[in-house]
Amino acid sequence: MKKVNKYYLQKVRELPCSACGVYGTQAHHNTNNTGLGGKTIDINTISLCPAHHHDLHFGIGVDKWQSKYGNQDDLVLKTRYIMFKDILENHITPFKDADRLGFNLKDMEKFVRDFNLNN
């Protein structure tokens, strides 16, 4: 999996905020397990509106933010699920989107299936 995937980040920005559901989001890189100043790969991102993104970094802090809105690791999976499900159900050529995202279609279908079973 490549570290930088601009198409993936674009698709994350098209999703509603993981905290409040509004559109007009930014792609937040999950800060769990990255260390001070570290940055995870682009597929480990969450869609956040500017207010919640700022609040996470500069407002209430990571621990309080996660207790209020959810664990970032879980939100990364939920973000990926929403994106994959939309592509599989609504896109005319989902295999092209899957390829641009850095996944294959069968893996996306399995991820959606497994997510549904576990949530």
C-alpha positions in Angstrom: 0.0 0.0 0.0 1.5 3.3 -1.0 1.8 6.0 1.6 0.5 8.9 -0.5 -2.9 8.4 -2.3 -4.4 11.7 -3.4 -7.5 10.1 -4.9 -8.2 8.4 -1.5 -7.9 11.7 0.3 -10.2 13.3 -2.3 -12.8 10.6 -1.7 -12.5 11.1 2.1 -13.2 14.8 1.7 -16.4 14.1 -0.2 -17.8 12.3 2.9 -19.7 13.9 5.8 -17.8 14.7 9.0 -17.3 11.7 11.2 -18.2 13.7 14.3 -21.2 15.8 13.2 -22.3 14.7 9.7 -21.9 18.0 7.9 -20.3 18.2 4.5 -17.3 20.3 3.5 -14.7 18.1 5.2 -11.0 17.7 5.5 -9.0 14.5 5.6 -7.6 14.0 9.1 -4.7 11.5 9.4 -5.3 9.3 12.4 -2.9 10.3 15.2 -3.2 7.1 17.2 0.1 5.1 17.2 2.1 7.6 15.1 4.3 9.2 17.8 5.0 12.8 18.2 4.7 14.6 14.9 4.2 11.4 13.0 1.9 10.9 10.1 0.1 7.7 9.0 -0.5 6.6 5.4 -3.4 8.3 3.6 -5.7 5.3 3.8 -5.8 5.8 7.6 -7.8 9.0 7.4 -11.1 10.3 8.8 -13.4 12.9 7.3 -13.7 15.9 9.7 -15.3 19.3 9.3 -12.8 22.1 9.9 -14.3 22.8 13.4 -13.9 19.2 14.6 -10.5 18.8 12.9 -9.3 22.0 14.7 -10.8 20.8 18.0 -9.0 17.5 17.8 -5.6 19.1 17.1 -5.8 22.3 19.1 -9.0 22.2 21.2 -9.9 19.6 23.8 -7.1 17.1 22.9 -7.1 13.6 21.5 -8.3 11.7 24.6 -11.3 13.9 25.3 -12.1 14.2 21.6 -12.1 10.4 21.2 -14.2 9.9 24.3 -16.8 12.3 22.8 -16.8 11.3 19.1 -15.2 7.9 19.0 -11.8 6.2 18.7 -9.9 7.3 15.6 -9.0 3.7 14.7 -12.7 2.8 14.6 -13.6 6.0 12.7 -11.0 5.1 10.0 -12.7 1.8 9.5 -16.1 3.4 9.4 -14.9 6.1 6.9 -13.5 3.3 4.7 -16.7 1.3 4.9 -18.9 4.3 3.9 -16.6 5.0 1.0 -16.4 1.4 -0.2 -20.1 0.8 0.1 -20.9 3.9 -1.9 -18.5 2.9 -4.7 -19.8 -0.6 -4.8 -23.5 0.4 -4.8 -23.5 3.7 -6.8 -20.5 3.8 -9.3 -20.8 2.6 -12.8 -17.2 1.3 -12.9 -16.3 0.4 -9.3 -13.2 -1.5 -10.4 -11.7 1.7 -11.7 -12.3 3.5 -8.4 -11.0 0.5 -6.5 -7.8 0.6 -8.5 -7.3 4.3 -8.0 -7.9 3.9 -4.3 -5.2 1.2 -4.2 -7.6 -1.7 -3.5 -9.0 -4.5 -5.6 -12.7 -4.9 -5.9 -12.9 -8.3 -4.2 -11.1 -6.9 -1.1 -13.5 -4.0 -1.0 -16.5 -6.3 -1.2 -15.0 -8.5 1.6 -14.3 -5.4 3.8 -17.9 -4.2 3.4 -19.3 -7.7 4.2 -17.0 -8.1 7.2 -17.8 -4.7 8.5 -21.5 -5.4 8.3 -21.0 -8.6 10.3 -19.0 -7.0 13.0 -21.0 -3.8 13.5 
